[in-house]
Amino acid sequence: MQCFKCGAESRVINSARDKSRVYRNRECLGCGRRWYTEEVENSDPRVTMAIYRIKDAKYKAKKGE
């Protein structure tokens, strides 16, 4: 998944399942911004809806900033 701010790739830090939802904590490999995705499973197995929300607006400062 790409970062919604800088467009770089992200990595999954951890994930958890709760009933019909999967929560994934993600971190951008470019700017360091963190957020989580909440994936909601539908009754139709061909459809998965992902809801994106910002978990933490803090990010790693780059040198010179």
Secondary structure, DSSP 8 states (H G I E B T S, - for coil): -B-TTT--BEEEEEEEEETTEEEEEEEETTT--EEEEEEEE-SSTT-EEEEEEEEE------TT-
